[in-house]
Amino acid sequence: MAERASTVWQYRLLFVVMAGVVGFVHLLPINSGIEQLPGPDVLLLIALSWTVMRPTYVPVFLLAVVFLLADLLFMRPPGLWTALAILGCEFLRSRRVILRNAQFPMEWLLVGSVIAAMTVANALILGLFGVPQPTVGLTLMRMLFTILCYPLVMILAGRAFGLTAPSREREGLGER
């Protein structure tokens, strides 16, 4: 039991470190030459993939702190994207039984739908309050790139660190 609690805290610390690395890289003044294309929201993808694979490793308070700090660092309206990310992660957390037995394309479709709903809600709320935002084309491209990068982030940010869905482990141990 102590090993399991220690493992949970190690993965939570790893999540914070990964979020810090993503934030650091995002803030670096690197000119890739491609100014027109927005990149995917890697922090959101890591949070969603970890929520799908191991919901106990990313509790709500950890998501709130990480995304609120990201809002402040990336100069987004504080709390809006945080609230949407928490709602999206909690929606996926509530569907963990369905996702446990689903094939990956179905999981990808559900996560993509959550990302699309979050993007639309963010744009609508920002538009409602008259906050300047990127053009619709850039917003849709960022959403599309985020959805398309989900499998890559799932492999790199989860499976590379030994994260697997609980049902796959239980099948090997003979538990129900």
GROMACS elastic network, one bead per residue, 0.5 to 0.9 nm:
[ bonds ]
;  ai    aj funct       b0    kb
    1     4     6  0.51075   500
    1     5     6  0.63857   500
    1     6     6  0.86020   500
    2     5     6  0.51725   500
    2     6     6  0.60726   500
    2     7     6  0.85176   500
    3     6     6  0.50158   500
    3     7     6  0.60644   500
    3     8     6  0.86523   500
    4     7     6  0.50222   500
    4     8     6  0.62696   500
    4     9     6  0.87925   500
    5     8     6  0.51062   500
    5     9     6  0.63881   500
    5    10     6  0.86314   500
    6     9     6  0.52589   500
    6    10     6  0.61665   500
    6    11     6  0.87366   500
    7    11     6  0.62208   500
    7    12     6  0.85626   500
    8    11     6  0.52602   500
    8    12     6  0.62038   500
    8    13     6  0.86581   500
    8    56     6  0.75439   500
    8    57     6  0.58377   500
    9    13     6  0.60890   500
    9    14     6  0.84457   500
    9    57     6  0.76744   500
   10    13     6  0.51165   500
   10    14     6  0.61150   500
   10    15     6  0.86425   500
   10    57     6  0.89983   500
   11    15     6  0.60906   500
   11    16     6  0.86379   500
   11    57     6  0.62108   500
   11    58     6  0.85361   500
   11   161     6  0.89485   500
   12    15     6  0.50185   500
   12    16     6  0.63922   500
   12    17     6  0.86840   500
   12    57     6  0.56055   500
   12    58     6  0.64794   500
   12    59     6  0.86541   500
   12    62     6  0.80053   500
   13    16     6  0.50951   500
   13    17     6  0.61813   500
   13    18     6  0.85827   500
   14    18     6  0.60568   500
   14    19     6  0.85082   500
   15    18     6  0.50998   500
   15    19     6  0.61320   500
   15    20     6  0.85608   500
   15    46     6  0.81643   500
   15    47     6  0.81872   500
   15    50     6  0.86882   500
   15    57     6  0.82574   500
   15    58     6  0.77381   500
   15   157     6  0.89911   500
   16    19     6  0.50273   500
   16    20     6  0.61231   500
   16    21     6  0.86512   500
   16    62     6  0.81980   500
   16    66     6  0.71108   500
   17    21     6  0.61945   500
   17    22     6  0.86092   500
   18    21     6  0.50527   500
   18    22     6  0.61493   500
   18    23     6  0.85383   500
   18    43     6  0.82578   500
   18    46     6  0.84140   500
   18   157     6  0.83264   500
   19    22     6  0.50808   500
   19    23     6  0.60934   500
   19    24     6  0.85084   500
   19    42     6  0.87820   500
   19    43     6  0.60943   500
   19    46     6  0.82282   500
   19    47     6  0.89809   500
   19    66     6  0.70981   500
   19    67     6  0.88853   500
   19    70     6  0.85133   500
   20    23     6  0.50468   500
   20    24     6  0.60073   500
   20    25     6  0.85592   500
   20    66     6  0.85779   500
   20    70     6  0.89315   500
   21    25     6  0.60810   500
   21    26     6  0.83993   500
   22    25     6  0.52512   500
   22    26     6  0.60232   500
   22    27     6  0.86528   500
   22    42     6  0.70888   500
   22    43     6  0.65536   500
   23    26     6  0.50324   500
   23    27     6  0.62321   500
   23    28     6  0.87809   500
   23    43     6  0.80224   500
   23    70     6  0.69198   500
   23    73     6  0.77200   500
   23    74     6  0.81923   500
   24    27     6  0.52601   500
   24    28     6  0.63783   500
   25    28     6  0.52287   500
   25    29     6  0.86705   500
   25    30     6  0.87130   500
   26    29     6  0.82455   500
   26    30     6  0.88102   500
   26    74     6  0.83858   500
   27    30     6  0.85117   500
   27    73     6  0.82000   500
   27    74     6  0.77679   500
   31    34     6  0.77440   500
   31    35     6  0.79609   500
   32    35     6  0.73593   500
   33    36     6  0.88535   500
   34    37     6  0.61606   500
   34    38     6  0.87164   500
   35    38     6  0.77283   500
   36   138     6  0.81954   500
   37   138     6  0.73942   500
   37   141     6  0.74837   500
   37   142     6  0.78220   500
   38   138     6  0.67409   500
   38   139     6  0.82294   500
   38   141     6  0.68923   500
   38   142     6  0.53844   500
   38   145     6  0.80187   500
   39    42     6  0.83271   500
   39   141     6  0.85328   500
   39   142     6  0.60458   500
   39   145     6  0.66634   500
   39   146     6  0.75011   500
   40    43     6  0.87882   500
   40    44     6  0.87999   500
   40    45     6  0.83166   500
   40   141     6  0.87997   500
   40   142     6  0.56397   500
   40   143     6  0.71361   500
   40   144     6  0.80724   500
   40   145     6  0.51790   500
   40   147     6  0.79364   500
   40   148     6  0.85735   500
   40   149     6  0.70341   500
   41    44     6  0.55131   500
   41    45     6  0.64005   500
   41    46     6  0.88878   500
   41   142     6  0.75661   500
   41   143     6  0.81603   500
   41   145     6  0.83116   500
   41   146     6  0.57216   500
   42    46     6  0.61263   500
   42    47     6  0.85798   500
   42   146     6  0.73294   500
   42   149     6  0.83130   500
   42   150     6  0.86602   500
   42   153     6  0.75096   500
   43    46     6  0.52006   500
   43    47     6  0.62700   500
   43    48     6  0.86421   500
   43    67     6  0.83196   500
   43    70     6  0.87298   500
   44    47     6  0.51023   500
   44    48     6  0.60648   500
   44    49     6  0.84927   500
   44    67     6  0.85696   500
   44    85     6  0.70154   500
   44   115     6  0.87259   500
   44   146     6  0.85606   500
   45    48     6  0.51018   500
   45    49     6  0.59440   500
   45    50     6  0.84025   500
   45   146     6  0.72380   500
   45   147     6  0.83664   500
   45   149     6  0.79864   500
   45   150     6  0.61222   500
   45   153     6  0.65346   500
   45   154     6  0.77869   500
   45   157     6  0.89187   500
   46    49     6  0.52313   500
   46    50     6  0.60385   500
   46    51     6  0.83936   500
   46   150     6  0.84798   500
   46   153     6  0.64851   500
   46   154     6  0.72500   500
   46   157     6  0.62550   500
   46   158     6  0.78594   500
   47    50     6  0.53031   500
   47    51     6  0.60166   500
   47    52     6  0.86290   500
   47    58     6  0.72972   500
   47    63     6  0.75879   500
   47    85     6  0.83510   500
   47    89     6  0.72788   500
   48    51     6  0.50110   500
   48    52     6  0.61861   500
   48    53     6  0.86505   500
   48    85     6  0.84731   500
   48    88     6  0.77980   500
   48    89     6  0.58392   500
   48    92     6  0.76838   500
   48   111     6  0.74737   500
   48   150     6  0.88335   500
   48   154     6  0.88701   500
   49    52     6  0.51239   500
   49    53     6  0.61586   500
   49    54     6  0.83609   500
   49   111     6  0.85793   500
   49   150     6  0.76494   500
   49   151     6  0.88467   500
   49   153     6  0.74911   500
   49   154     6  0.55624   500
   49   157     6  0.79071   500
   49   158     6  0.70750   500
   50    53     6  0.50365   500
   50    54     6  0.54868   500
   50    55     6  0.65386   500
   50    56     6  0.89569   500
   50    57     6  0.72264   500
   50    58     6  0.69033   500
   50   154     6  0.79397   500
   50   157     6  0.80216   500
   50   158     6  0.65363   500
   50   163     6  0.80296   500
   51    54     6  0.54272   500
   51    56     6  0.76650   500
   51    57     6  0.74881   500
   51    58     6  0.63007   500
   51    59     6  0.86391   500
   51    89     6  0.62346   500
   51    90     6  0.81764   500
   51    92     6  0.69646   500
   51    93     6  0.61751   500
   51    96     6  0.85767   500
   52    55     6  0.62212   500
   52    89     6  0.82249   500
   52    92     6  0.64323   500
   52    93     6  0.65677   500
   52    95     6  0.85830   500
   52    96     6  0.64949   500
   52    99     6  0.73264   500
   52   100     6  0.83242   500
   52   107     6  0.85611   500
   52   111     6  0.89179   500
   52   165     6  0.77216   500
   53    96     6  0.83980   500
   53    99     6  0.89795   500
   53   100     6  0.83501   500
   53   154     6  0.89089   500
   53   158     6  0.77479   500
   53   163     6  0.68678   500
   53   164     6  0.58758   500
   53   166     6  0.73062   500
   54    57     6  0.56917   500
   54    58     6  0.75388   500
   54    93     6  0.89758   500
   54   163     6  0.73095   500
   54   164     6  0.73283   500
   54   165     6  0.62891   500
   54   166     6  0.70755   500
   55    58     6  0.57411   500
   55    59     6  0.70691   500
   55    89     6  0.87627   500
   55    92     6  0.88917   500
   55    93     6  0.61515   500
   55    96     6  0.81246   500
   56    59     6  0.59918   500
   58    61     6  0.82732   500
   58    62     6  0.62452   500
   58    63     6  0.65106   500
   59    62     6  0.54612   500
   59    63     6  0.64034   500
   59    64     6  0.87462   500
   60    63     6  0.50779   500
   60    64     6  0.60530   500
   60    65     6  0.86621   500
   60    86     6  0.67834   500
   60    89     6  0.85300   500
   60    90     6  0.80070   500
   61    64     6  0.50309   500
   61    65     6  0.62274   500
   61    66     6  0.86112   500
   62    65     6  0.52676   500
   62    66     6  0.61108   500
   62    67     6  0.84745   500
   63    66     6  0.52403   500
   63    67     6  0.59169   500
   63    68     6  0.82274   500
   63    82     6  0.78133   500
   63    85     6  0.79154   500
   63    86     6  0.66254   500
   63    89     6  0.87174   500
   64    67     6  0.54095   500
   64    68     6  0.58498   500
   64    69     6  0.84398   500
   64    79     6  0.86157   500
   64    82     6  0.61528   500
   64    83     6  0.76916   500
   64    85     6  0.84577   500
   64    86     6  0.69094   500
   65    68     6  0.52318   500
   65    69     6  0.61302   500
   65    70     6  0.85390   500
   65    82     6  0.85377   500
   66    69     6  0.53010   500
   66    70     6  0.61988   500
   66    71     6  0.87175   500
   66    82     6  0.84138   500
   67    71     6  0.60559   500
   67    72     6  0.86081   500
   67    79     6  0.80080   500
   67    81     6  0.73760   500
   67    82     6  0.50071   500
   67    83     6  0.85709   500
   67    85     6  0.76182   500
   67    86     6  0.86450   500
   68    72     6  0.63369   500
   68    73     6  0.86373   500
   68    78     6  0.64272   500
   68    79     6  0.59552   500
   68    80     6  0.87855   500
   68    81     6  0.80790   500
   68    82     6  0.56480   500
   68    83     6  0.88411   500
   69    72     6  0.51098   500
   69    73     6  0.60938   500
   69    74     6  0.84901   500
   69    78     6  0.85491   500
   70    73     6  0.50070   500
   70    74     6  0.58314   500
   70    75     6  0.81320   500
   70    76     6  0.82316   500
   70    78     6  0.88157   500
   70    82     6  0.84488   500
   71    74     6  0.53442   500
   71    75     6  0.58050   500
   71    77     6  0.65639   500
   71    78     6  0.53178   500
   71    79     6  0.69194   500
   71    80     6  0.82613   500
   71    81     6  0.71013   500
   71    82     6  0.72200   500
   72    75     6  0.51339   500
   72    76     6  0.64151   500
   72    77     6  0.77351   500
   72    78     6  0.61246   500
   72    79     6  0.88507   500
   73    76     6  0.78787   500
   75    78     6  0.77772   500
   76    79     6  0.84094   500
   76    80     6  0.81173   500
   76    81     6  0.78063   500
   77    80     6  0.60847   500
   77    81     6  0.76088   500
   77   126     6  0.87342   500
   77   131     6  0.88148   500
   78    81     6  0.74662   500
   78    82     6  0.75419   500
   79    83     6  0.58466   500
   79    84     6  0.84952   500
   80    83     6  0.52478   500
   80    84     6  0.63242   500
   80    85     6  0.86031   500
   80   122     6  0.72836   500
   80   125     6  0.85361   500
   80   126     6  0.89014   500
   81    85     6  0.59105   500
   81    86     6  0.84444   500
   81   118     6  0.82337   500
   81   122     6  0.69771   500
   82    85     6  0.51358   500
   82    86     6  0.61494   500
   82    87     6  0.85703   500
   83    86     6  0.51448   500
   83    87     6  0.61228   500
   83    88     6  0.85662   500
   84    87     6  0.50356   500
   84    88     6  0.60605   500
   84    89     6  0.85415   500
   84   118     6  0.58958   500
   84   119     6  0.87077   500
   84   121     6  0.79278   500
   84   122     6  0.75448   500
   85    88     6  0.50514   500
   85    89     6  0.60483   500
   85    90     6  0.84180   500
   85   115     6  0.88512   500
   85   118     6  0.73863   500
   86    89     6  0.51284   500
   86    90     6  0.59370   500
   86    91     6  0.84045   500
   87    90     6  0.51320   500
   87    91     6  0.60316   500
   87    92     6  0.86632   500
   87   118     6  0.85815   500
   88    91     6  0.51031   500
   88    92     6  0.63629   500
   88    93     6  0.85726   500
   88   111     6  0.86353   500
   88   114     6  0.59593   500
   88   115     6  0.75359   500
   88   117     6  0.85462   500
   88   118     6  0.70743   500
   89    92     6  0.51467   500
   89    93     6  0.60063   500
   89    94     6  0.86152   500
   89   114     6  0.86463   500
   90    94     6  0.60927   500
   90    95     6  0.86052   500
   91    94     6  0.52322   500
   91    95     6  0.65258   500
   91    96     6  0.89914   500
   91   114     6  0.81848   500
   92    95     6  0.50107   500
   92    96     6  0.63196   500
   92    99     6  0.82987   500
   92   110     6  0.82479   500
   92   111     6  0.76226   500
   92   114     6  0.81931   500
   93    96     6  0.52290   500
   93    97     6  0.86785   500
   94    97     6  0.77528   500
   94    98     6  0.88931   500
   95    98     6  0.53943   500
   95    99     6  0.61929   500
   95   100     6  0.85877   500
   96   100     6  0.58323   500
   96   101     6  0.88033   500
   97   100     6  0.51509   500
   97   101     6  0.69063   500
   97   102     6  0.88607   500
   98   101     6  0.57518   500
   98   102     6  0.62753   500
   99   103     6  0.77990   500
   99   104     6  0.85741   500
   99   106     6  0.79986   500
   99   107     6  0.61083   500
   99   110     6  0.88492   500
  100   103     6  0.84070   500
  100   107     6  0.89900   500
  100   165     6  0.69517   500
  100   166     6  0.79001   500
  100   167     6  0.64746   500
  100   168     6  0.86024   500
  101   167     6  0.81672   500
  102   105     6  0.82095   500
  102   106     6  0.61794   500
  102   107     6  0.65057   500
  103   106     6  0.55963   500
  103   107     6  0.65200   500
  103   108     6  0.88497   500
  104   108     6  0.60016   500
  104   109     6  0.85137   500
  104   151     6  0.88541   500
  105   109     6  0.60990   500
  105   110     6  0.86464   500
  106   109     6  0.50250   500
  106   110     6  0.62486   500
  106   111     6  0.86253   500
  107   110     6  0.51500   500
  107   111     6  0.61281   500
  107   112     6  0.84036   500
  108   111     6  0.51401   500
  108   112     6  0.58856   500
  108   113     6  0.84601   500
  108   147     6  0.79582   500
  108   150     6  0.73102   500
  108   151     6  0.76219   500
  109   112     6  0.50131   500
  109   113     6  0.60973   500
  109   114     6  0.86436   500
  109   147     6  0.88109   500
  110   113     6  0.50620   500
  110   114     6  0.62950   500
  110   115     6  0.87147   500
  111   114     6  0.50271   500
  111   115     6  0.62180   500
  111   116     6  0.85949   500
  111   147     6  0.76973   500
  111   150     6  0.82801   500
  112   115     6  0.50429   500
  112   116     6  0.60936   500
  112   117     6  0.85447   500
  112   143     6  0.87282   500
  112   144     6  0.86124   500
  112   146     6  0.83388   500
  112   147     6  0.52798   500
  112   148     6  0.83954   500
  112   150     6  0.82808   500
  113   116     6  0.50296   500
  113   117     6  0.60733   500
  113   118     6  0.85103   500
  113   147     6  0.87391   500
  114   117     6  0.51037   500
  114   118     6  0.60990   500
  114   119     6  0.85819   500
  115   118     6  0.50716   500
  115   119     6  0.61260   500
  115   120     6  0.86382   500
  115   143     6  0.70038   500
  115   146     6  0.78765   500
  115   147     6  0.70494   500
  116   119     6  0.51101   500
  116   120     6  0.61688   500
  116   121     6  0.85223   500
  116   140     6  0.87636   500
  116   143     6  0.65725   500
  116   144     6  0.84063   500
  116   147     6  0.83127   500
  117   120     6  0.52065   500
  117   121     6  0.60258   500
  117   122     6  0.84671   500
  118   121     6  0.51493   500
  118   122     6  0.60284   500
  118   123     6  0.86051   500
  119   122     6  0.51270   500
  119   123     6  0.62042   500
  119   124     6  0.86042   500
  119   139     6  0.77077   500
  119   140     6  0.82466   500
  119   143     6  0.68149   500
  120   123     6  0.51485   500
  120   124     6  0.60789   500
  120   125     6  0.85646   500
  121   124     6  0.51068   500
  121   125     6  0.60577   500
  121   126     6  0.84669   500
  122   125     6  0.52965   500
  122   126     6  0.60747   500
  122   127     6  0.84227   500
  123   126     6  0.51957   500
  123   127     6  0.59268   500
  123   128     6  0.84400   500
  123   133     6  0.77503   500
  123   136     6  0.86829   500
  123   139     6  0.83584   500
  124   127     6  0.50232   500
  124   128     6  0.59670   500
  124   129     6  0.87224   500
  125   128     6  0.50014   500
  125   129     6  0.64719   500
  125   130     6  0.86196   500
  125   131     6  0.86902   500
  126   129     6  0.53843   500
  126   130     6  0.61051   500
  126   131     6  0.51358   500
  126   132     6  0.74702   500
  126   133     6  0.73337   500
  127   131     6  0.60317   500
  127   132     6  0.76751   500
  127   133     6  0.79091   500
  128   131     6  0.78251   500
  130   133     6  0.87940   500
  133   136     6  0.86669   500
  133   139     6  0.87286   500
  134   137     6  0.81117   500
  134   138     6  0.62482   500
  134   139     6  0.63673   500
  135   138     6  0.54130   500
  135   139     6  0.62992   500
  135   140     6  0.86921   500
  136   139     6  0.50566   500
  136   140     6  0.60699   500
  136   141     6  0.85274   500
  137   140     6  0.51704   500
  137   141     6  0.60976   500
  137   142     6  0.85921   500
  138   141     6  0.50404   500
  138   142     6  0.61047   500
  138   143     6  0.85211   500
  139   142     6  0.52050   500
  139   143     6  0.62053   500
  139   144     6  0.86357   500
  140   144     6  0.60506   500
  140   145     6  0.85495   500
  141   145     6  0.60354   500
  141   146     6  0.83982   500
  142   145     6  0.51360   500
  142   146     6  0.60167   500
  142   147     6  0.85906   500
  143   146     6  0.50735   500
  143   147     6  0.62257   500
  143   148     6  0.86307   500
  144   147     6  0.51490   500
  144   148     6  0.61000   500
  144   149     6  0.85763   500
  145   148     6  0.50435   500
  145   149     6  0.60299   500
  145   150     6  0.87167   500
  146   149     6  0.52625   500
  146   150     6  0.64949   500
  147   150     6  0.54513   500
  147   151     6  0.84799   500
  148   151     6  0.71803   500
  148   152     6  0.82939   500
  149   152     6  0.53521   500
  149   153     6  0.62381   500
  149   154     6  0.85191   500
  150   153     6  0.51986   500
  150   154     6  0.59141   500
  150   155     6  0.86318   500
  151   155     6  0.62661   500
  151   156     6  0.86374   500
  152   155     6  0.52430   500
  152   156     6  0.61124   500
  152   157     6  0.82570   500
  153   157     6  0.53347   500
  153   158     6  0.73592   500
  154   157     6  0.56309   500
  154   158     6  0.53763   500
  154   159     6  0.67578   500
  154   160     6  0.87435   500
  155   158     6  0.55999   500
  155   160     6  0.61459   500
  155   161     6  0.89849   500
  156   159     6  0.62238   500
  156   160     6  0.51902   500
  156   161     6  0.77608   500
  157   160     6  0.61774   500
  157   161     6  0.67541   500
  157   163     6  0.85588   500
  158   161     6  0.55054   500
  158   162     6  0.65899   500
  158   163     6  0.50375   500
  158   164     6  0.73594   500
  159   164     6  0.63103   500
  160   163     6  0.73206   500
  163   166     6  0.89518   500
  164   167     6  0.83909   500
  164   168     6  0.69042   500
  164   169     6  0.72651   500
  165   168     6  0.56415   500
  165   169     6  0.69623   500
  166   169     6  0.52588   500
  166   170     6  0.61945   500
  166   171     6  0.86794   500
  167   170     6  0.50229   500
  167   171     6  0.61023   500
  167   172     6  0.87452   500
  167   176     6  0.84348   500
  168   171     6  0.52663   500
  168   172     6  0.66830   500
  169   172     6  0.52880   500
  169   173     6  0.64510   500
  169   174     6  0.87883   500
  169   175     6  0.87822   500
  170   174     6  0.59660   500
  170   175     6  0.51281   500
  170   176     6  0.66822   500
  171   174     6  0.53004   500
  171   175     6  0.63750   500
  171   176     6  0.74881   500
  172   175     6  0.79034   500
  173   176     6  0.89641   500
